[in-house]
Amino acid sequence: MSKIYWDKGHGGDDPGAVANGLQEKNLTHKIVEYAMVYLEANYTGFEQRVTRTGDQTLTLSQRADMANAWGADVFVSVHINAGKGTGFESYVHPNASPQSIALQNVLHGEILSAMRGFEAIIDRGKKRANYAVLRETRMPAVLTENLFIDSNDAKLLKNEAFLKAVGEAHARGIAKFLGLPQKANSAPSQPQQKVSDGKLYRVQVGAFADRKNAERLAEELKKKGYDAIIV
Ligand SMILES: [Zn+2]
């Protein structure tokens, strides 16, 4: 059972960055809630907790301590940037473990590609910083900065569908990193098959540790006239 610890950046007395009629804490709370609902709906084999179930005030160290005390397997802290820039960036600690870097890689890719479903978003890069929640947590830990609240980016941050997509991308990234099994009736990845009469059914025919074997089976299916994708 994998343990996932979510950190909603800011809350209570600390709204985080404020601009364009938006408060960072409201956005980060929504993104994390969308992520948690999506994990619950589509995956098994995990438990998840969150630093704030409501709008409590918590110090950075309290949040890291809670994740450490629970023995979390991953820690993800969700933020919105400020400083009149544009785009997406993610952080690990300067002394990050290889697992933290692997988590950053998968999260960064998932989130950026979900954002780019809405608009051409600038990739500000996979960065490192000595942030307390990254320094004090003892498990793979990543902090995401999801666009800028005080620039043109705000128009996407006012779009509920965008916040939902960003939350779901965080969830998919963690699920991939942990290798969480998908629930039988879920379709969490982007549909790639042709859709007829509005319904979409996925059929899995094989799961292989070796990509060559997957490619061999995909070739065989293609020869027989079936569309095949390797995930
Ligand atoms: Zn923040």
py3Dmol code that shows the C-alpha trace and the ligand (Angstrom):
import py3Dmol

protein = """\
ATOM      1  CA  MET A   1       0.000   0.000   0.000  1.00  0.00           C
ATOM      2  CA  SER A   2       1.712   3.201  -1.158  1.00  0.00           C
ATOM      3  CA  LYS A   3       1.279   6.326   0.977  1.00  0.00           C
ATOM      4  CA  ILE A   4       0.810   9.627  -0.812  1.00  0.00           C
ATOM      5  CA  TYR A   5       1.088  12.913   1.041  1.00  0.00           C
ATOM      6  CA  TRP A   6      -0.366  16.024  -0.588  1.00  0.00           C
ATOM      7  CA  ASP A   7       0.604  19.505   0.504  1.00  0.00           C
ATOM      8  CA  LYS A   8      -1.836  22.246  -0.427  1.00  0.00           C
ATOM      9  CA  GLY A   9       0.504  25.218  -0.680  1.00  0.00           C
ATOM     10  CA  HIS A  10      -0.713  27.980   1.698  1.00  0.00           C
ATOM     11  CA  GLY A  11      -3.857  28.240   3.747  1.00  0.00           C
ATOM     12  CA  GLY A  12      -5.451  29.861   6.771  1.00  0.00           C
ATOM     13  CA  ASP A  13      -3.767  33.153   7.644  1.00  0.00           C
ATOM     14  CA  ASP A  14      -1.387  32.743   4.707  1.00  0.00           C
ATOM     15  CA  PRO A  15      -3.139  33.120   1.347  1.00  0.00           C
ATOM     16  CA  GLY A  16       0.122  32.864  -0.630  1.00  0.00           C
ATOM     17  CA  ALA A  17       0.364  35.107  -3.659  1.00  0.00           C
ATOM     18  CA  VAL A  18      -2.658  37.310  -4.372  1.00  0.00           C
ATOM     19  CA  ALA A  19      -3.405  39.026  -7.705  1.00  0.00           C
ATOM     20  CA  ASN A  20      -6.055  39.406 -10.387  1.00  0.00           C
ATOM     21  CA  GLY A  21      -8.808  38.625  -7.895  1.00  0.00           C
ATOM     22  CA  LEU A  22      -7.199  35.229  -7.161  1.00  0.00           C
ATOM     23  CA  GLN A  23      -5.607  33.814  -4.013  1.00  0.00           C
ATOM     24  CA  GLU A  24      -2.911  31.179  -4.373  1.00  0.00           C
ATOM     25  CA  LYS A  25      -4.369  29.081  -1.535  1.00  0.00           C
ATOM     26  CA  ASN A  26      -7.766  28.713  -3.209  1.00  0.00           C
ATOM     27  CA  LEU A  27      -6.156  27.477  -6.425  1.00  0.00           C
ATOM     28  CA  THR A  28      -3.751  25.032  -4.770  1.00  0.00           C
ATOM     29  CA  HIS A  29      -6.566  23.599  -2.621  1.00  0.00           C
ATOM     30  CA  LYS A  30      -8.685  22.971  -5.719  1.00  0.00           C
ATOM     31  CA  ILE A  31      -5.823  21.363  -7.667  1.00  0.00           C
ATOM     32  CA  VAL A  32      -5.032  18.986  -4.794  1.00  0.00           C
ATOM     33  CA  GLU A  33      -8.704  18.101  -4.299  1.00  0.00           C
ATOM     34  CA  TYR A  34      -9.105  17.304  -8.003  1.00  0.00           C
ATOM     35  CA  ALA A  35      -5.963  15.159  -7.812  1.00  0.00           C
ATOM     36  CA  MET A  36      -7.208  13.209  -4.783  1.00  0.00           C
ATOM     37  CA  VAL A  37     -10.644  12.550  -6.283  1.00  0.00           C
ATOM     38  CA  TYR A  38      -9.061  11.361  -9.525  1.00  0.00           C
ATOM     39  CA  LEU A  39      -6.704   8.945  -7.752  1.00  0.00           C
ATOM     40  CA  GLU A  40      -9.592   7.541  -5.715  1.00  0.00           C
ATOM     41  CA  ALA A  41     -11.690   7.054  -8.878  1.00  0.00           C
ATOM     42  CA  ASN A  42      -9.022   5.463 -11.074  1.00  0.00           C
ATOM     43  CA  TYR A  43      -6.370   3.651  -9.020  1.00  0.00           C
ATOM     44  CA  THR A  44      -5.953   1.177  -6.192  1.00  0.00           C
ATOM     45  CA  GLY A  45      -3.108   0.196  -3.896  1.00  0.00           C
ATOM     46  CA  PHE A  46      -2.600   3.510  -2.124  1.00  0.00           C
ATOM     47  CA  GLU A  47      -3.622   5.667   0.803  1.00  0.00           C
ATOM     48  CA  GLN A  48      -3.505   9.436   0.634  1.00  0.00           C
ATOM     49  CA  ARG A  49      -3.427  12.208   3.179  1.00  0.00           C
ATOM     50  CA  VAL A  50      -3.310  15.940   2.861  1.00  0.00           C
ATOM     51  CA  THR A  51      -1.707  18.640   4.989  1.00  0.00           C
ATOM     52  CA  ARG A  52      -4.958  20.585   5.236  1.00  0.00           C
ATOM     53  CA  THR A  53      -8.409  19.100   4.995  1.00  0.00           C
ATOM     54  CA  GLY A  54      -9.809  22.582   5.586  1.00  0.00           C
ATOM     55  CA  ASP A  55      -8.179  25.990   5.563  1.00  0.00           C
ATOM     56  CA  GLN A  56      -5.829  25.561   8.515  1.00  0.00           C
ATOM     57  CA  THR A  57      -2.679  27.562   9.142  1.00  0.00           C
ATOM     58  CA  LEU A  58       0.390  25.287   9.218  1.00  0.00           C
ATOM     59  CA  THR A  59       4.107  25.975   9.246  1.00  0.00           C
ATOM     60  CA  LEU A  60       6.351  24.440   6.619  1.00  0.00           C
ATOM     61  CA  SER A  61       8.030  22.218   9.217  1.00  0.00           C
ATOM     62  CA  GLN A  62       4.696  20.966  10.544  1.00  0.00           C
ATOM     63  CA  ARG A  63       3.804  19.792   7.035  1.00  0.00           C
ATOM     64  CA  ALA A  64       7.095  17.949   6.551  1.00  0.00           C
ATOM     65  CA  ASP A  65       6.833  16.448  10.070  1.00  0.00           C
ATOM     66  CA  MET A  66       3.346  15.076   9.367  1.00  0.00           C
ATOM     67  CA  ALA A  67       4.506  13.369   6.180  1.00  0.00           C
ATOM     68  CA  ASN A  68       7.582  11.933   7.961  1.00  0.00           C
ATOM     69  CA  ALA A  69       5.558  10.723  10.958  1.00  0.00           C
ATOM     70  CA  TRP A  70       3.090   8.908   8.691  1.00  0.00           C
ATOM     71  CA  GLY A  71       5.919   7.334   6.674  1.00  0.00           C
ATOM     72  CA  ALA A  72       4.715   8.695   3.336  1.00  0.00           C
ATOM     73  CA  ASP A  73       6.215   7.258   0.134  1.00  0.00           C
ATOM     74  CA  VAL A  74       5.828  10.473  -1.844  1.00  0.00           C
ATOM     75  CA  PHE A  75       5.276  14.119  -0.959  1.00  0.00           C
ATOM     76  CA  VAL A  76       3.982  16.653  -3.480  1.00  0.00           C
ATOM     77  CA  SER A  77       3.559  20.324  -2.653  1.00  0.00           C
ATOM     78  CA  VAL A  78       1.366  22.338  -5.032  1.00  0.00           C
ATOM     79  CA  HIS A  79       1.881  26.088  -5.571  1.00  0.00           C
ATOM     80  CA  ILE A  80       1.114  28.932  -7.950  1.00  0.00           C
ATOM     81  CA  ASN A  81       3.989  31.188  -8.968  1.00  0.00           C
ATOM     82  CA  ALA A  82       4.228  34.975  -8.714  1.00  0.00           C
ATOM     83  CA  GLY A  83       6.623  37.576 -10.099  1.00  0.00           C
ATOM     84  CA  LYS A  84       4.957  38.399 -13.422  1.00  0.00           C
ATOM     85  CA  GLY A  85       6.539  35.537 -15.368  1.00  0.00           C
ATOM     86  CA  THR A  86       4.787  32.848 -17.334  1.00  0.00           C
ATOM     87  CA  GLY A  87       4.861  29.053 -17.525  1.00  0.00           C
ATOM     88  CA  PHE A  88       5.343  25.936 -15.432  1.00  0.00           C
ATOM     89  CA  GLU A  89       8.298  24.831 -13.302  1.00  0.00           C
ATOM     90  CA  SER A  90       8.948  22.127 -10.721  1.00  0.00           C
ATOM     91  CA  TYR A  91      11.442  21.769  -7.875  1.00  0.00           C
ATOM     92  CA  VAL A  92      13.408  19.161  -5.988  1.00  0.00           C
ATOM     93  CA  HIS A  93      15.938  19.810  -3.216  1.00  0.00           C
ATOM     94  CA  PRO A  94      19.560  20.513  -4.303  1.00  0.00           C
ATOM     95  CA  ASN A  95      20.567  17.183  -2.644  1.00  0.00           C
ATOM     96  CA  ALA A  96      17.575  15.332  -4.074  1.00  0.00           C
ATOM     97  CA  SER A  97      17.645  11.522  -4.164  1.00  0.00           C
ATOM     98  CA  PRO A  98      17.454   9.757  -7.543  1.00  0.00           C
ATOM     99  CA  GLN A  99      13.852   8.851  -6.603  1.00  0.00           C
ATOM    100  CA  SER A 100      12.946  12.500  -6.066  1.00  0.00           C
ATOM    101  CA  ILE A 101      14.414  13.311  -9.477  1.00  0.00           C
ATOM    102  CA  ALA A 102      12.488  10.433 -11.066  1.00  0.00           C
ATOM    103  CA  LEU A 103       9.271  11.715  -9.450  1.00  0.00           C
ATOM    104  CA  GLN A 104      10.024  15.226 -10.709  1.00  0.00           C
ATOM    105  CA  ASN A 105      10.593  13.921 -14.252  1.00  0.00           C
ATOM    106  CA  VAL A 106       7.303  12.064 -14.447  1.00  0.00           C
ATOM    107  CA  LEU A 107       5.235  14.794 -12.755  1.00  0.00           C
ATOM    108  CA  HIS A 108       6.807  17.545 -14.833  1.00  0.00           C
ATOM    109  CA  GLY A 109       6.004  15.750 -18.099  1.00  0.00           C
ATOM    110  CA  GLU A 110       2.418  14.872 -17.146  1.00  0.00           C
ATOM    111  CA  ILE A 111       1.551  18.355 -15.890  1.00  0.00           C
ATOM    112  CA  LEU A 112       3.142  20.224 -18.777  1.00  0.00           C
ATOM    113  CA  SER A 113       1.402  18.064 -21.353  1.00  0.00           C
ATOM    114  CA  ALA A 114      -1.981  18.516 -19.609  1.00  0.00           C
ATOM    115  CA  MET A 115      -1.455  22.303 -19.557  1.00  0.00           C
ATOM    116  CA  ARG A 116      -0.509  22.293 -23.227  1.00  0.00           C
ATOM    117  CA  GLY A 117      -3.912  20.785 -23.979  1.00  0.00           C
ATOM    118  CA  PHE A 118      -5.206  24.312 -23.237  1.00  0.00           C
ATOM    119  CA  GLU A 119      -2.482  26.640 -24.538  1.00  0.00           C
ATOM    120  CA  ALA A 120       1.172  26.761 -25.547  1.00  0.00           C
ATOM    121  CA  ILE A 121       2.698  26.845 -22.044  1.00  0.00           C
ATOM    122  CA  ILE A 122       6.346  27.740 -21.479  1.00  0.00           C
ATOM    123  CA  ASP A 123       8.475  25.052 -19.812  1.00  0.00           C
ATOM    124  CA  ARG A 124      10.538  26.964 -17.235  1.00  0.00           C
ATOM    125  CA  GLY A 125      12.389  23.779 -16.378  1.00  0.00           C
ATOM    126  CA  LYS A 126      13.045  21.171 -13.730  1.00  0.00           C
ATOM    127  CA  LYS A 127      14.718  23.174 -10.977  1.00  0.00           C
ATOM    128  CA  ARG A 128      16.311  22.745  -7.561  1.00  0.00           C
ATOM    129  CA  ALA A 129      15.794  24.860  -4.468  1.00  0.00           C
ATOM    130  CA  ASN A 130      16.415  24.602  -0.748  1.00  0.00           C
ATOM    131  CA  TYR A 131      12.740  24.809   0.203  1.00  0.00           C
ATOM    132  CA  ALA A 132      11.874  23.650   3.731  1.00  0.00           C
ATOM    133  CA  VAL A 133       9.254  21.086   2.659  1.00  0.00           C
ATOM    134  CA  LEU A 134      11.765  19.526   0.245  1.00  0.00           C
ATOM    135  CA  ARG A 135      14.671  19.673   2.723  1.00  0.00           C
ATOM    136  CA  GLU A 136      12.816  18.319   5.754  1.00  0.00           C
ATOM    137  CA  THR A 137      10.816  15.512   4.144  1.00  0.00           C
ATOM    138  CA  ARG A 138      12.431  12.071   4.159  1.00  0.00           C
ATOM    139  CA  MET A 139      10.734  10.633   1.039  1.00  0.00           C
ATOM    140  CA  PRO A 140      10.755  11.538  -2.677  1.00  0.00           C
ATOM    141  CA  ALA A 141       9.439  15.114  -2.675  1.00  0.00           C
ATOM    142  CA  VAL A 142       8.556  17.554  -5.439  1.00  0.00           C
ATOM    143  CA  LEU A 143       7.109  21.067  -5.421  1.00  0.00           C
ATOM    144  CA  THR A 144       5.192  22.337  -8.450  1.00  0.00           C
ATOM    145  CA  GLU A 145       4.679  25.995  -9.449  1.00  0.00           C
ATOM    146  CA  ASN A 146       1.627  25.968 -11.699  1.00  0.00           C
ATOM    147  CA  LEU A 147       1.733  29.181 -13.766  1.00  0.00           C
ATOM    148  CA  PHE A 148       1.791  32.774 -12.466  1.00  0.00           C
ATOM    149  CA  ILE A 149      -1.058  34.379 -10.564  1.00  0.00           C
ATOM    150  CA  ASP A 150       0.043  37.927 -11.425  1.00  0.00           C
ATOM    151  CA  SER A 151       0.458  37.710 -15.191  1.00  0.00           C
ATOM    152  CA  ASN A 152      -1.610  36.776 -18.229  1.00  0.00           C
ATOM    153  CA  ASP A 153      -1.463  33.181 -16.917  1.00  0.00           C
ATOM    154  CA  ALA A 154      -4.260  34.182 -14.515  1.00  0.00           C
ATOM    155  CA  LYS A 155      -6.830  33.697 -17.239  1.00  0.00           C
ATOM    156  CA  LEU A 156      -6.068  29.952 -17.304  1.00  0.00           C
ATOM    157  CA  LEU A 157      -6.052  29.851 -13.505  1.00  0.00           C
ATOM    158  CA  LYS A 158      -9.620  31.196 -13.577  1.00  0.00           C
ATOM    159  CA  ASN A 159     -10.664  28.253 -15.777  1.00  0.00           C
ATOM    160  CA  GLU A 160     -12.037  25.433 -13.604  1.00  0.00           C
ATOM    161  CA  ALA A 161     -11.421  22.839 -16.356  1.00  0.00           C
ATOM    162  CA  PHE A 162      -7.764  23.871 -16.373  1.00  0.00           C
ATOM    163  CA  LEU A 163      -7.394  23.443 -12.592  1.00  0.00           C
ATOM    164  CA  LYS A 164      -9.056  20.033 -12.862  1.00  0.00           C
ATOM    165  CA  ALA A 165      -6.726  18.937 -15.667  1.00  0.00           C
ATOM    166  CA  VAL A 166      -3.696  20.106 -13.691  1.00  0.00           C
ATOM    167  CA  GLY A 167      -4.880  18.231 -10.591  1.00  0.00           C
ATOM    168  CA  GLU A 168      -5.504  15.063 -12.588  1.00  0.00           C
ATOM    169  CA  ALA A 169      -2.052  15.329 -14.181  1.00  0.00           C
ATOM    170  CA  HIS A 170      -0.481  15.466 -10.699  1.00  0.00           C
ATOM    171  CA  ALA A 171      -2.440  12.306  -9.838  1.00  0.00           C
ATOM    172  CA  ARG A 172      -1.381  10.473 -13.022  1.00  0.00           C
ATOM    173  CA  GLY A 173       2.259  11.414 -12.446  1.00  0.00           C
ATOM    174  CA  ILE A 174       2.236   9.990  -8.923  1.00  0.00           C
ATOM    175  CA  ALA A 175       0.357   6.876 -10.067  1.00  0.00           C
ATOM    176  CA  LYS A 176       2.975   6.265 -12.765  1.00  0.00           C
ATOM    177  CA  PHE A 177       5.851   6.857 -10.359  1.00  0.00           C
ATOM    178  CA  LEU A 178       4.411   4.427  -7.803  1.00  0.00           C
ATOM    179  CA  GLY A 179       3.159   1.969 -10.439  1.00  0.00           C
ATOM    180  CA  LEU A 180      -0.357   2.027  -8.958  1.00  0.00           C
ATOM    181  CA  PRO A 181      -2.755  -0.495 -10.510  1.00  0.00           C
ATOM    182  CA  GLN A 182      -5.623   1.084 -12.423  1.00  0.00           C
ATOM    183  CA  LYS A 183      -9.164   0.228 -11.444  1.00  0.00           C
ATOM    184  CA  ALA A 184     -10.766  -2.115 -13.960  1.00  0.00           C
ATOM    185  CA  ASN A 185     -13.420   0.338 -15.117  1.00  0.00           C
ATOM    186  CA  SER A 186     -11.197   3.404 -15.389  1.00  0.00           C
ATOM    187  CA  ALA A 187      -9.760   5.113 -18.450  1.00  0.00           C
ATOM    188  CA  PRO A 188      -7.359   7.625 -16.943  1.00  0.00           C
ATOM    189  CA  SER A 189      -5.113   8.118 -19.937  1.00  0.00           C
ATOM    190  CA  GLN A 190      -6.029  10.121 -23.011  1.00  0.00           C
ATOM    191  CA  PRO A 191      -8.203   8.039 -25.350  1.00  0.00           C
ATOM    192  CA  GLN A 192      -6.165   7.081 -28.388  1.00  0.00           C
ATOM    193  CA  GLN A 193      -8.559   4.721 -30.084  1.00  0.00           C
ATOM    194  CA  LYS A 194     -11.207   5.758 -32.575  1.00  0.00           C
ATOM    195  CA  VAL A 195     -14.509   6.567 -30.929  1.00  0.00           C
ATOM    196  CA  SER A 196     -17.669   5.329 -32.566  1.00  0.00           C
ATOM    197  CA  ASP A 197     -21.168   6.000 -31.252  1.00  0.00           C
ATOM    198  CA  GLY A 198     -19.679   8.000 -28.381  1.00  0.00           C
ATOM    199  CA  LYS A 199     -18.465   4.940 -26.446  1.00  0.00           C
ATOM    200  CA  LEU A 200     -14.889   3.846 -25.934  1.00  0.00           C
ATOM    201  CA  TYR A 201     -13.804   0.377 -24.846  1.00  0.00           C
ATOM    202  CA  ARG A 202     -10.184  -0.477 -24.144  1.00  0.00           C
ATOM    203  CA  VAL A 203      -8.899  -4.035 -24.438  1.00  0.00           C
ATOM    204  CA  GLN A 204      -5.616  -5.015 -22.869  1.00  0.00           C
ATOM    205  CA  VAL A 205      -4.002  -8.038 -24.473  1.00  0.00           C
ATOM    206  CA  GLY A 206      -0.655  -8.222 -22.740  1.00  0.00           C
ATOM    207  CA  ALA A 207       1.624  -6.709 -20.104  1.00  0.00           C
ATOM    208  CA  PHE A 208       5.371  -7.231 -20.450  1.00  0.00           C
ATOM    209  CA  ALA A 209       8.450  -6.238 -18.508  1.00  0.00           C
ATOM    210  CA  ASP A 210      10.426  -6.201 -21.754  1.00  0.00           C
ATOM    211  CA  ARG A 211       9.393  -3.595 -24.319  1.00  0.00           C
ATOM    212  CA  LYS A 212      10.516  -5.851 -27.191  1.00  0.00           C
ATOM    213  CA  ASN A 213       7.838  -8.377 -26.296  1.00  0.00           C
ATOM    214  CA  ALA A 214       5.208  -5.630 -26.223  1.00  0.00           C
ATOM    215  CA  GLU A 215       6.339  -4.428 -29.647  1.00  0.00           C
ATOM    216  CA  ARG A 216       6.204  -7.959 -31.037  1.00  0.00           C
ATOM    217  CA  LEU A 217       2.594  -8.388 -29.888  1.00  0.00           C
ATOM    218  CA  ALA A 218       1.637  -4.923 -31.183  1.00  0.00           C
ATOM    219  CA  GLU A 219       3.089  -5.861 -34.596  1.00  0.00           C
ATOM    220  CA  GLU A 220       1.122  -9.081 -34.641  1.00  0.00           C
ATOM    221  CA  LEU A 221      -2.114  -7.228 -33.828  1.00  0.00           C
ATOM    222  CA  LYS A 222      -1.440  -4.635 -36.535  1.00  0.00           C
ATOM    223  CA  LYS A 223      -0.913  -7.419 -39.083  1.00  0.00           C
ATOM    224  CA  LYS A 224      -4.323  -8.750 -38.144  1.00  0.00           C
ATOM    225  CA  GLY A 225      -5.835  -5.318 -38.734  1.00  0.00           C
ATOM    226  CA  TYR A 226      -6.219  -4.101 -35.134  1.00  0.00           C
ATOM    227  CA  ASP A 227      -5.082  -0.677 -33.901  1.00  0.00           C
ATOM    228  CA  ALA A 228      -2.512  -1.315 -31.193  1.00  0.00           C
ATOM    229  CA  ILE A 229      -0.870   1.140 -28.798  1.00  0.00           C
ATOM    230  CA  ILE A 230       1.905   0.511 -26.316  1.00  0.00           C
ATOM    231  CA  VAL A 231       1.451   2.287 -22.963  1.00  0.00           C
TER     232      VAL A 231
END
"""
ligand_1 = """\
1
ZN
Zn 3.354 29.231 -2.828
"""
view = py3Dmol.view(width=600, height=400)
view.addModel(protein, "pdb")
view.setStyle({"model": 0}, {"cartoon": {"style": "trace"}})
view.addModel(ligand_1, "xyz")
view.setStyle({"model": 1}, {"stick": {}})
view.zoomTo()
view.show()
